[in-house]
Amino acid sequence: MIRIINCTTQKGGEHKPKMTNEEFEQLIERYEKLVFTICYQMVRDFHEAQNLAQDTFFSAYQHIDSCPAESYKPWLARIATNKAKDYLKSAYMRRVIVSDDEKFSNIPAENSPDEIYIESETEQNIRDKIEALKEPYLKVSTMYFIEDKNVEEISKLLGRPKKTVQTQIYRAKNLLQQLIKEERQT
């Protein structure tokens, strides 16, 4: 829950709040899940999303006079989005890049060790399935999926027509999908 500090909006020296603290608390209760969800989907960090949601409501409270009452939802969503974008920009600038060690340069900063392990296991599993294919699909699949060669390059290297290579890639994809589905069912 976000706490309300007791402050009012100033206009020309006099204090005239557009909405009372109780009304603003109701606004928070109504939209706090939306704001948190927007922040969390963008930053993928629970605690940072909480901080950004609180910043969002603080900014909204400070500028509540600039928004018509019927537009609170999109207005809060826009503030939350902008706060998350600002955070991502600043987090990117603070990121430390290790230049001497190539192992770390290929690891995305947002992935946890578990996600990295699962991804590498999945890649190895797919690589094993590709290597288990029989010709004419083995060479084409290896070049296309593992070596990242395009259809023209494969066609020239194997001396096959371009349309034949495209068909073999299509059929290899279907075979791989079928193998993966069968594995998931067992």
TIMAR-36925 format. One record per residue: chain; z, x, y of N, C-alpha, C in turn; residue number from 1. Coordinates in pm, whole numbers. Layout:
// TIMAR-36925
   cadena       nw       nu       nv      caw      cau      cav       cw       cu       cv   num
        A        Z        X        Y        Z        X        Y        Z        X        Y   NUM
...
// end
This chain:
// TIMAR-36925
   cadena       nw       nu       nv      caw      cau      cav       cw       cu       cv   num
        A        0       85     -119        0        0        0        0       88      123     1
        A      -73       50      221      -83      124      346       18       67      443     2
        A       90      154      512      190      110      608      131       98      747     3
        A      177        0      820      132      -22      957      231       44     1051     4
        A      177      123     1143      263      177     1246      258       79     1363     5
        A      363       74     1439      370      -22     1548      304       37     1671     6
        A      181       -4     1696      110       39     1815       21      -75     1862     7
        A      -17      -68     1987     -102     -173     2044     -222     -111     2109     8
        A     -320     -193     2135     -442     -148     2199     -423     -156     2350     9
        A     -468      -52     2420     -451      -51     2565     -580      -96     2633    10
        A     -564     -179     2737     -677     -219     2820     -629     -216     2964    11
        A     -682     -119     3036     -649     -112     3178     -501      -99     3207    12
        A     -427      -31     3123     -286       -7     3149     -193     -109     3086    13
        A     -240     -228     3053     -152     -326     2991     -176     -330     2840    14
        A      -77     -365     2767      -85     -367     2621     -119     -508     2574    15
        A     -241     -523     2520     -284     -653     2467     -347     -631     2331    16
        A     -271     -648     2226     -331     -631     2093     -423     -748     2062    17
        A     -537     -718     1999     -630     -823     1959     -573     -900     1841    18
        A     -498     -828     1758     -437     -894     1644     -297     -837     1625    19
        A     -210     -918     1571      -72     -874     1550      -66     -784     1428    20
        A       46     -715     1414       66     -629     1298       58     -709     1168    21
        A      112     -830     1170      109     -914     1051      -35     -951     1014    22
        A     -114     -983     1113     -255    -1016     1088     -330     -895     1035    23
        A     -297     -778     1089     -364     -657     1041     -320     -625      899    24
        A     -194     -648      866     -148     -629      728     -225     -720      632    25
        A     -251     -843      675     -330     -935      594     -473     -883      576    26
        A     -527     -827      683     -661     -768      677     -662     -654      574    27
        A     -560     -571      578     -550     -459      481     -541     -513      339    28
        A     -453     -609      317     -437     -666      183     -568     -726      132    29
        A     -643     -783      222     -769     -847      183     -877     -745      146    30
        A     -883     -633      218     -994     -539      201     -954     -401      147    31
        A     -827     -379      111     -788     -245       68     -858     -202      -61    32
        A     -881     -295     -153     -951     -258     -277    -1096     -221     -250    33
        A    -1160     -296     -163    -1299     -267     -127    -1309     -128      -64    34
        A    -1223     -102       34    -1225       27      105    -1196      141        8    35
        A    -1095      125      -76    -1061      230     -172    -1178      254     -268    36
        A    -1239      148     -317    -1350      161     -411    -1467      236     -348    37
        A    -1499      205     -225    -1607      276     -156    -1575      424     -147    38
        A    -1453      455     -104    -1413      595      -90    -1413      666     -225    39
        A    -1359      600     -327    -1349      664     -458    -1488      688     -519    40
        A    -1578      593     -503    -1712      609     -558    -1786      726     -494    41
        A    -1752      754     -372    -1821      863     -303    -1757      999     -330    42
        A    -1623     1008     -331    -1558     1139     -344    -1511     1170     -486    43
        A    -1498     1069     -571    -1457     1087     -711    -1324     1160     -725    44
        A    -1233     1136     -632    -1099     1194     -637    -1002     1085     -595    45
        A     -915     1044     -688     -826      931     -664     -739      951     -539    46
        A     -674     1066     -530     -582     1091     -419     -654     1104     -285    47
        A     -768     1170     -288     -845     1183     -164     -900     1047     -122    48
        A     -936      963     -217     -983      828     -185     -871      747     -119    49
        A     -747      765     -167     -634      697     -103     -618      743       42    50
        A     -627      875       63     -616      929      199     -727      875      289    51
        A     -847      872      236     -960      823      316     -947      674      347    52
        A     -896      598      252     -874      455      276     -772      436      388    53
        A     -666      517      385     -566      508      491     -626      548      626    54
        A     -707      652      628     -775      693      751     -867      582      801    55
        A     -932      515      708    -1022      406      744     -947      296      817    56
        A     -834      254      762     -758      147      825     -694      193      956    57
        A     -657      319      964     -602      371     1090     -708      366     1199    58
        A     -829      411     1167     -939      405     1264     -972      261     1302    59
        A     -970      174     1202     -998       33     1229     -894      -25     1323    60
        A     -769        9     1302     -662      -42     1388     -680        6     1532    61
        A     -719      132     1547     -737      188     1679     -853      123     1754    62
        A     -954       76     1682    -1075       23     1745    -1100     -124     1709    63
        A     -996     -196     1679    -1010     -334     1633    -1077     -423     1738    64
        A    -1063     -386     1866    -1124     -466     1974    -1276     -460     1972    65
        A    -1333     -358     1910    -1478     -341     1914    -1549     -416     1802    66
        A    -1476     -492     1724    -1539     -563     1612    -1508     -712     1618    67
        A    -1611     -796     1609    -1586     -941     1602    -1518     -977     1469    68
        A    -1436    -1077     1471    -1357    -1114     1354    -1441    -1147     1231    69
        A    -1559    -1203     1249    -1642    -1240     1133    -1711    -1120     1069    70
        A    -1700    -1001     1129    -1769     -883     1078    -1673     -776     1024    71
        A    -1551     -812      993    -1454     -711      948    -1497     -641      820    72
        A    -1547     -716      724    -1581     -657      594    -1689     -549      606    73
        A    -1806     -578      664    -1906     -472      675    -1862     -358      767    74
        A    -1784     -391      867    -1735     -291      961    -1642     -193      889    75
        A    -1549     -245      810    -1458     -160      733    -1534      -79      628    76
        A    -1633     -141      566    -1714      -70      466    -1788       47      531    77
        A    -1840       27      651    -1912      133      722    -1816      246      761    78
        A    -1697      211      808    -1598      313      844    -1561      394      720    79
        A    -1535      326      608    -1498      395      484    -1609      488      439    80
        A    -1733      440      446    -1847      523      407    -1856      647      494    81
        A    -1841      629      623    -1849      743      715    -1735      842      693    82
        A    -1615      791      668    -1501      880      641    -1528      962      515    83
        A    -1580      897      410    -1608      968      285    -1719     1071      306    84
        A    -1822     1035      381    -1931     1130      409    -1878     1250      486    85
        A    -1793     1225      585    -1735     1335      662    -1653     1426      572    86
        A    -1577     1364      482    -1497     1444      389    -1587     1530      301    87
        A    -1692     1471      248    -1782     1547      160    -1848     1662      235    88
        A    -1883     1640      358    -1941     1749      437    -1841     1860      456    89
        A    -1719     1827      488    -1618     1930      511    -1579     1998      381    90
        A    -1571     1925      273    -1538     1984      143    -1648     2079       99    91
        A    -1771     2046      128    -1882     2133       92    -1871     2265      168    92
        A    -1834     2258      293    -1823     2379      374    -1707     2467      327    93
        A    -1601     2407      272    -1485     2484      227    -1503     2541       88    94
        A    -1605     2499       17    -1625     2542     -121    -1651     2693     -127    95
        A    -1584     2758     -220    -1601     2902     -237    -1705     2924     -346    96
        A    -1803     3010     -315    -1907     3040     -412    -1888     3182     -461    97
        A    -1878     3200     -592    -1863     3331     -652    -2002     3385     -677    98
        A    -2039     3491     -605    -2176     3540     -614    -2194     3645     -723    99
        A    -2088     3716     -765    -2102     3824     -862    -2113     3774    -1005   100
        A    -2062     3659    -1033    -2055     3612    -1171    -2147     3492    -1189   101
        A    -2255     3509    -1263    -2353     3402    -1280    -2297     3284    -1360   102
        A    -2197     3308    -1442    -2140     3198    -1521    -2088     3088    -1431   103
        A    -2024     3124    -1322    -1965     3024    -1235    -2066     2960    -1142   104
        A    -2174     3026    -1112    -2270     2969    -1018    -2344     2849    -1076   105
        A    -2351     2837    -1208    -2423     2725    -1270    -2334     2605    -1298   106
        A    -2204     2617    -1276    -2112     2509    -1305    -2092     2425    -1179   107
        A    -2125     2296    -1183    -2103     2211    -1066    -1954     2197    -1039   108
        A    -1916     2199     -913    -1776     2196     -874    -1706     2066     -912   109
        A    -1780     1955     -922    -1716     1826     -945    -1689     1796    -1093   110
        A    -1742     1875    -1184    -1721     1849    -1326    -1595     1914    -1377   111
        A    -1521     1840    -1457    -1401     1895    -1519    -1442     1976    -1641   112
        A    -1351     2059    -1694    -1384     2135    -1814    -1423     2045    -1932   113
        A    -1359     1930    -1945    -1394     1836    -2053    -1537     1788    -2039   114
        A    -1575     1751    -1916    -1712     1702    -1893    -1814     1812    -1921   115
        A    -1781     1935    -1882    -1872     2048    -1905    -1889     2070    -2055   116
        A    -1779     2064    -2130    -1785     2083    -2275    -1869     1974    -2341   117
        A    -1843     1849    -2303    -1917     1737    -2362    -2066     1749    -2330   118
        A    -2096     1787    -2206    -2237     1803    -2166    -2303     1914    -2247   119
        A    -2234     2026    -2265    -2295     2137    -2340    -2311     2099    -2487   120
        A    -2215     2024    -2543    -2228     1977    -2681    -2346     1882    -2696   121
        A    -2363     1794    -2598    -2474     1699    -2601    -2607     1774    -2592   122
        A    -2614     1872    -2502    -2737     1950    -2488    -2770     2023    -2619   123
        A    -2667     2081    -2681    -2689     2153    -2807    -2732     2057    -2917   124
        A    -2675     1938    -2919    -2709     1837    -3018    -2857     1797    -3004   125
        A    -2900     1775    -2880    -3040     1738    -2855    -3132     1855    -2890   126
        A    -3092     1976    -2854    -3172     2095    -2887    -3188     2106    -3040   127
        A    -3081     2081    -3114    -3088     2085    -3261    -3186     1980    -3314   128
        A    -3183     1862    -3253    -3274     1755    -3297    -3420     1791    -3267   129
        A    -3443     1854    -3153    -3580     1897    -3119    -3627     2001    -3220   130
        A    -3541     2097    -3252    -3579     2203    -3345    -3597     2151    -3488   131
        A    -3543     2032    -3517    -3558     1973    -3650    -3690     1895    -3663   132
        A    -3759     1873    -3552    -3887     1801    -3559    -3991     1885    -3633   133
        A    -4084     1817    -3695    -4194     1885    -3766    -4316     1888    -3675   134
        A    -4409     1975    -3712    -4534     1984    -3636    -4612     1854    -3654   135
        A    -4683     1811    -3557    -4726     1877    -3435    -4627     1863    -3319   136
        A    -4509     1804    -3343    -4417     1772    -3236    -4323     1887    -3200   137
        A    -4299     1978    -3292    -4201     2084    -3269    -4239     2173    -3150   138
        A    -4357     2232    -3154    -4398     2324    -3047    -4407     2252    -2913   139
        A    -4469     2134    -2914    -4485     2058    -2790    -4349     2021    -2731   140
        A    -4258     1974    -2814    -4125     1933    -2768    -4045     2051    -2716   141
        A    -4051     2162    -2787    -3978     2282    -2744    -4027     2326    -2607   142
        A    -4158     2330    -2591    -4214     2373    -2462    -4182     2274    -2350   143
        A    -4187     2147    -2381    -4169     2044    -2278    -4021     2025    -2243   144
        A    -3937     2003    -2345    -3797     1968    -2320    -3708     2089    -2297   145
        A    -3731     2197    -2368    -3642     2313    -2359    -3692     2415    -2257   146
        A    -3822     2446    -2262    -3877     2548    -2173    -3925     2491    -2040   147
        A    -3920     2360    -2023    -3959     2291    -1899    -4103     2321    -1856   148
        A    -4192     2329    -1950    -4334     2348    -1917    -4397     2210    -1896   149
        A    -4499     2205    -1810    -4565     2077    -1787    -4679     2059    -1888   150
        A    -4739     1942    -1889    -4841     1906    -1987    -4960     2001    -1980   151
        A    -5003     2036    -1860    -5119     2126    -1845    -5092     2263    -1906   152
        A    -4973     2317    -1879    -4938     2449    -1934    -4937     2445    -2086   153
        A    -4876     2341    -2142    -4869     2328    -2287    -5009     2316    -2346   154
        A    -5092     2237    -2281    -5229     2217    -2327    -5304     2350    -2334   155
        A    -5292     2431    -2231    -5360     2561    -2228    -5303     2657    -2333   156
        A    -5169     2661    -2343    -5105     2754    -2436    -5136     2721    -2583   157
        A    -5141     2592    -2615    -5164     2552    -2754    -5312     2526    -2784   158
        A    -5394     2523    -2681    -5537     2498    -2701    -5564     2356    -2747   159
        A    -5482     2263    -2700    -5499     2121    -2736    -5541     2043    -2612   160
        A    -5613     1933    -2631    -5648     1850    -2516    -5522     1794    -2448   161
        A    -5530     1776    -2318    -5418     1726    -2239    -5368     1591    -2290   162
        A    -5457     1502    -2321    -5421     1368    -2370    -5347     1377    -2503   163
        A    -5387     1471    -2589    -5318     1491    -2718    -5175     1536    -2694   164
        A    -5156     1629    -2602    -5021     1678    -2570    -4936     1564    -2515   165
        A    -4992     1482    -2426    -4916     1369    -2371    -4874     1273    -2482   166
        A    -4963     1245    -2574    -4932     1155    -2685    -4823     1214    -2774   167
        A    -4833     1345    -2801    -4732     1410    -2885    -4595     1411    -2818   168
        A    -4592     1431    -2688    -4465     1425    -2615    -4406     1285    -2623   169
        A    -4490     1184    -2604    -4446     1045    -2611    -4386     1013    -2749   170
        A    -4457     1054    -2853    -4410     1028    -2989    -4284     1108    -3020   171
        A    -4276     1229    -2969    -4156     1312    -2990    -4034     1246    -2923   172
        A    -4054     1192    -2804    -3946     1121    -2735    -3896     1005    -2819   173
        A    -3990      928    -2874    -3952      814    -2958    -3876      859    -3082   174
        A    -3922      966    -3145    -3853     1019    -3263    -3712     1065    -3227   175
        A    -3698     1134    -3115    -3566     1181    -3072    -3473     1065    -3040   176
        A    -3525      964    -2973    -3443      846    -2943    -3396      779    -3071   177
        A    -3485      770    -3167    -3450      709    -3295    -3342      792    -3366   178
        A    -3354      923    -3366    -3254     1009    -3429    -3118      995    -3361   179
        A    -3118      987    -3230    -2993      974    -3154    -2927      839    -3183   180
        A    -3008      731    -3187    -2954      599    -3220    -2893      596    -3359   181
        A    -2964      657    -3455    -2911      661    -3592    -2780      738    -3599   182
        A    -2770      846    -3524    -2648      925    -3524    -2532      847    -3463   183
        A    -2558      771    -3359    -2452      693    -3293    -2403      580    -3383   184
        A    -2490      528    -3467    -2452      417    -3556    -2366      464    -3672   185
        A    -2372      592    -3702    -2292      642    -3816    -2161      696    -3771   186
// end
